[in-house]
């Protein structure tokens, strides 16, 4: 199952594709409150996606966990995603632990990042690897966490050569298109499951890794073969590729 993370205004367009939706419409407010953007009353099914952006301290994580459970029941959500991107906090860990206890009782999945892994949760493993072997990384992640899903991130990275740190610079879609218009020789990495090419920038050699519809489809296949049946991706990241991922839609 592929889930598309969407804002409320993106949901109608994304619903054309044979995916379930994760509604990026929730965040944390003062005094353990759950804040929600406007969602049509008809919104049912899919996942609740909770952001930690500008999240205040949680005096009572259990109270917020109970509110999230009630909201899932009210909306008929099938589970939740903890979209936590800031440095780990103990109050948010407590929230994750409470949800990891509550959700399995209702047979709801709880998708969360590795640094918030808890019993009862399903850990999201990032597909945008720039070294090693993607399949091995996913198999090892599955073995370590037991319950895991694919965080399907579209790769567009530019690296200097050599690159001792292994850290590249993200490219925008326009920046990548500009480089591709110069018609470099593009190759496919079996290990990374990504396209790549090199180019010169002054006296420097640069190395670019990127995804297209074919590599994303292959990454989904590798994830399934590695025991990760579910995947989550952000709708705007892959919007232009969805017609090729799902021909005829």
N, C-alpha and C positions, 0 to 999 in steps of 0.2 A: 504494500500500500504506500503510495506517494502522497504526502500531505504538502499543500502549498500554504505558506504563511502569508496571510493577506490582511490589509487594513480593511475596515468596513467599506470604503469606497471602491476597493479592488475586487470585492467578493463576487459581484455579479458577473464580471468579465471572466474571472478565474473559474467560475462554476461551469464554464463550457467544456472543461477538460475532465477526463475520467479520473479525477483525484478527489480526495477529501480536503477540506479546508481547515486551517488552524487560524483562528480569529485573533489577530494582533490588536486587541481592543481593550486590554486590561492592564492596569498598573496599581501600585500600592499607594494608599493615601494615609493621612494622619490617623493615629489611634486604631491601627489594624484594619482600616477600612479598605474595601475593594472598589476601585474606580473603574468605570466602564465608559468607553466611547459609545456614541449612539449606534445601536444595532437594530435592524428591523425585528419586530416581534416574531416574525416568521422564521428567524434564524434558528435552525435546529441541526443537531448532529455536528460532526467534525470535532475539533479540539479547541479548548480555551488556551490562549497563549498569554502568559503573564510576563511583563517586562519588569526589570529591576531599575529602570532608568529613573533617576532622581528619587529613589525609594527612601522614605524617612525610616528612622529606627522603628522596629516592631516590638512594642512592649509585651505583646501576647501573640506569638506566632500561631498558637493553637486556634485562636479566635479567627485569624485570617484563613487558616486551613479549613475551618468549618464554613466560612463564607464562600470559599472557592468550591467546596463540595456542594453547597446549596445552589450556587450558580450553575454548576454542571447539571444538577438535577433539573433545575428550572428550564434550562435551554436544551436539554437532551444531548449535551456534549458527551463524547465517548471517551474523554480523557483530557489531559492538559500537557502543556509545554512550559517549562520554566526557562524563559529566555534571559538568563542571568549572564551579563557580560562584564560587570564590574568586579573588583577584587572580592574574593569570598568574605562573607560576614557570618558571624556565628548565629545571629538572629535569622538570617535567611537559610542557614544550614538546618536550624530547628524547624523552620517552615517546611523544608524539603523532607525532613524526617517524619513530620506529622502527616504530610501528604503521602509519603511512601508507606505509611501504616494504613491510612484511610482508603486510598484508591484501589489496592488489590482486593479489598473486601467487596468492592463493586465491580471487579474485573475491568477496571479502567487503567489504561497505561499512563504512566507519568514519565515524560521525556525530559531529560535534564543534562547539563554539561558534566564532563568528567570531574571537575573540581567540586561538584555538588552531589556526587554519586552517593546514594543511600539504598539500603535494602528496600525492595519493592519498586525501585525506579528503573527506568530504561535509559542507559547512557548513550548520548549522541556522540558518534565518532566522525570527525571531520574528514571529508573526502579529498580536500585540497592539499594533498601531501606533495612536498617538493624534494623528497629524498626517500631512499629505501624502496619498499615494494608495497603497493596499496593493499593487495590481497593478504599479504602476511600481516600487515598492520591491523586489518579488520579481523582476521582470524585470532590474532593475539588479544585484541580488545574484547572480542566475544568470549574467549577463554577466561580472561581476567574478570569481566563484569557479568558474565552469564546472560544478562538481558541487555541488548545493545541494538541501536538503530543507526542509520546513516544520516549524518548532517551533510546534505549534498550542497556544497558550496562551489560556485563557479570560479574557476581558477583563471586569473589574469595577473601574472607576476613577472617582473623584470629583475634579473640578477646580474651583478658584475661577475666577470670571470678573471681570476678565481674568486670564490666567495666563501672564505673560511667560516663566516658566521652562519651561513645557510639562510640568511634573511634577505628577502627581496623587497622590491617596491611595488605596491599594487598599481595596476594600470587601469585607467578608465576605458570604457568601450571605445570612445573616440581615439584615445591614444593607441590602443591595440590596432584599430582599423587603419590608422595612419601608417603604422609599421608594416601591416600586411599589404597595403597598397604598393609598397616597394618590391613586392613579390619575392620575398626571401624563400629559400628552400625549407619547406616545413616537413618535419618528421613526426613520427608517433613513438612514444615511449611505452612499451608493454608494461614495464614495472610501475610507472606512475599513472598509467592510463590517461595520458595527456598529450597534446600536441606541443611541439617546441621548435624554435629556430634561434639562430644567432644573428647578430648584426654588429656593425661597428659604430661607435659613438666617439668621434675624435680618435684618440689613440687607444681607446678602451674597447674590449670585446664584451658584448652583453648577451645574455641568455634569457629567452622569454618562454615561459610555460603558460599554456592556456587551454581552456575547455571549449568544445563545441557540442552540438547535439549528439554526435556519434560517441564522443568520450563520456558524456554524462550518461547516455544510455548504457554504455559498457560498465561504468562505475556502479550503476544500479544492479546490473547483472552480477558483477563480482560480489557486491554486498549480499545479494540473495544466496549466491553459492557459498558465502562465508557464514551463513546462518543469521543474516540481518534482513528480515523480510520487509521491514518498514523503513521509510526515508522521509526526511523533511527538508524542504528548500524554501527560500524566500522568493515569492512570486516576481517582484520586479527584477531580480537577478537573472531569471530564466524566461521571462515573458516572451522575448523574441524567439526563443528556441522551442517553445512548447508546440507550435504547429508541426515541427519536425520530430519532436519526441512522440507526439500523438497525431500521426497523419490522418487527415479526414475530419478532424475536429475544428 
